[in-house]
C-alpha cells in the first residue's frame, strides 16, 4: 500500500489538479473523464480536519475507500443534493482513496437507476462485491501513486457500460455552461425531449430532477464567488442568477446548511469539488 511519501515522488504532472503535503488530486484517464471527475488520495491522520468539515453537494456520487490498521472499508455516497459532514469519519483513517464521479457518472459503471441513492450512504461491498474486491486488491498491492492511478483507470475502463443517452449529457453541459441559469423549457427544446421526459431521464441517471441539479450548479458557482473577498454578497447573488437576495439566501442555506455570510466566515470548514462546474 502506498504511503504519504509517494506524493512527493509522483511526477505525472499532466494529471495533477492539486497537491499538498498530505493529499493529491488526479485526473483519470481521458476516456474516463466524462464519467469520473477526479481521484483524490489523502492521508488525513488524527484531527487533520475539524469534525464538522462539510462537503458542499455537487449532484454526483462519490466512492470512498478508507484504510487503517484493521484493513480497508468502502462506502458509496449517492448523488448529493445536501451538504454532508465528513470530518469526524475521515479523521479515523490513515489513508483515503476517493473517486469523485461526474453527474450521471456512476450510472455508466453500474447501469442502475440513481433516484433511490439520492443523499444516502451505502456499504459498497454489499452493492458491488466484485468491483469492491478488485479495487481493494489494487489499493493493497500498489506501491506507487502512478501504479494505483493506472490500475484504477484500467479497472474502471473495463467496467464502463455507457447506458446514458447523449441527450442527457448535452442537457448537463448546457446547464453547466449556463451556470444553472437555463429554463427547463429551453433545455427541453435544445435536446428535443419533452420537459416531462427530460426530468424522468435526469431522475434515473442523475438521481434528481433538472431544477434540483440546476440549483446545485448555481450554488456551487456562488460558493466560488464567495471565496473572493472582493465580491459582495449582493453581487454574488446577481452573478449567480438568483432573482433576489432573500431567494439566494434561502436556497444557499437549504443546500449548504448556513447562509452565504456564515459560509464566508467559515470557509475553511467546507469543501466544494474542484473539478466540476
N, C-alpha and C positions, 0 to 999 in steps of 0.2 A: 504493500500500500504506500502511496506517496506521502511525503512529509512536507511541512511548510517550507523547508529549504528548497524544494523543487520550483517554487515560484521564481526565485532569483535565477535559476538555471534555465528557465524556459525562454526560448528565443524566437518563437513563432509570431513575430510582430504583426504580421498581416491578419492575425486572428484576435489579437488582444483589443478589447474595448476599453478596459480599465484594469489597473492592477495596483496593489499596495503591498505592504509587508506581509499581511496575512490573508490576502484574497486576490483572485484574478477572475475577470470576466472574459470569456472567449466566444467568438462567433463559431457556429457549427460549420460543417461542410457546406459549400454554396448550394448544393442540391437540397439541403435541408432547411434553408433559411426562410422559405415560405411557410414552414411549419414550426420550426424551433427558433426562438429569438436569440438565446444565448445559453451557454453553460456557465455556471458560477461554481468556483472551487474556493472554499473559505475554511479557515481554521479559527473558529471563534474563541475557544477556550472559556474558562470560567469568568463570568462578568465582563465579557468583551463588549457587550452591548446592554443597554438598560432592559430590564424585564418587560417594560411596556413598549419596546421597539415594535413599530407597527408598519405593515406593508399596505400601501395605498392600492386599491384594486385597479386592475387593468383589463378585466374582461377575459382573461385567459387562464388556462390551467397551469399548475406548477407541480413538478415531480421532484421530491427530495430524497436523497439517500444520506443517512446520518450514521457516522461511525464513532464508536467509543471502545473502551477496553472489553466490552461484552460482545461486540460484533457490529453488524450493520443492519439497520432497520430502514424502512422506506414508507413514505406517505404520499398520496396523491391529493393535492388541493384542487378541487374542481374549479371551473370558471368563476372568477371572483367579481362580485359587484359591490362588496362591502369590505371595509378595512379589516385587517386581521392581525392580532398581536402574536409575534413570533419570538420575541427576545428571550423569554424565560425558557422556552423549549430549546432554542438554538444554543444557548449557553451551556447546556448539558453535554454537548458533544465536542469531540476533538476535531472532527473534520466533517464538512458538508459538501456534497456534490448535488447541485441544483440544476434541473432542466426547466427553463422558462419557455413555455410554448407561445407561439403566435396565436392570435384569435382563430379558433377552429382547428388549431394545430393538433390537438390531442385526437380529434376525430380521424385525422389522416393516419394515425398509428393504431387506433382501436376499432375504427369503423362504427362505433356505437354512438347513440344519442347523448347529448351533454346536458339536457334540461334537468335530469334528475341529479346531476352532480353539482349544480349551482350552489356556491358558498358552503360546500360540505367537504369534509376531510375523510379519507379512506385509507386503510392499510393497502398499499399497492401489492403486497404479496398475496392478498386474498383476491385482488381484482385481475391480476395477470401474472400467474405464478411463473410462467416460462420467461417472460421478459424481465421480471424481477430477479430471477435466478441468474440470468445471463449478465445483467448489469451489476449485480452483486459480485459475481466472479471477476468481472473486469476491474472493479474497484479494489478487490482484494489482491489481485495479481499484478496490476500495473505499477511500474516503478518510476515513471516519469509523467509529467503533465501531458507531454506530447503523445505518449502511448495511450494514456487514459482518454484524451480527446479523440484520437484517431480510431480507437476501438469503439468508443461510444458512437461516433459517426457511422462506422460500418454496421453496427447493430441496428441503429435507427433507420438507416437506409434500407436495410433488409426487411424492415417491418412496415414500410410505407404502403398504405392501401390506396391513397388518392381517391377518396369517395366524395369529397366535397365538390359541389357543382361550381363551374367557373364563374357563374353569376354571383355567387356568394363572395368570392374573392374580389370581384370587381366592385361590389357594393361596399365591402370593408375598406378597400382602397379609397373609394370616394368619400366615405365618412372620415377617414384619417386625413386625407388631403384637404378636406374642408373643415378640419379641426372640430368635427362633430356638428357643424352648422349646415346641414342639408336636410331638407324635409323628406319624410317618408314618400310623399308623392313624387318628388324629384328623383329620389333614389329608385323607386319602382319603375319610373319611366326610363331611366338610364339603363336598366338591366332587362327590361321587357318582361318583368314579373308583376303580377298584381300585388297590391300592398299586403293583402292577407297572406298570399303565398310566400312573399319575401319574409314576412315575420315568422312564418312556420319554418322556413329554412334556417333563419337565424336561431330560433329556439332549438332546433335539432342539432345544429353543428357548433354553435357558439354557446348554447345554454341560456340565452337571453334574447329578448326582442331588440329590434332596431333602435327604439327610443332609449332603452337602458344602455346599450352599447355606445350610442352617440353621446349620452350624458357622461359616461366614463371618459371618453376621449376629450370632451370639453374640460372635465375636472382635471385630468392629467395635464392638459395644456395650462390650466390655471395654476397648478402646482409649480410647474416650471417657471411661469411668470412671477409667482410669488417669491421664488428663490432669488430673484433680482431685487435688492433692497430699493432700487430706484423706481420700481413700479408701485404706484399707489393702488390700494385695493379696488378703488372705483375704476381705475384704468384696467386692472386685471379683469374685472367684471366685463367691461366693454370688449376688450380684446379677445376674451374667451367666448363671446357671443351670447351672453346672458341678457335677458330682457331688461332687468333692473337689479339693483343691489340686493333687495330682500330675497328675490328669486335665487340669485347667486349664492348668498349665504345659506339659504335653506338647502339647496342641492349639495353644496360643498359639505355641510355638516351631516347630511343624510348618508353621504358616501364615505367621508373621512372620519366622522365622529367628533369633529370640532369645527369651529368657524375658521374662515381664512386668516383672520387676525391671530387667533390662537395657534394655528399651524405655523405662522411666520415666527412666533416666539419659541416654538418647539421643533423646528425643522430637523434637528439632529436626531430626534426620536422617530423619524419616519423614513421610509424607503419607497421611492417610486421607480419602477422598472426603467432601466436606462436605454434599452434598445428598441422600444416601441413608440409609436405615435410621433 
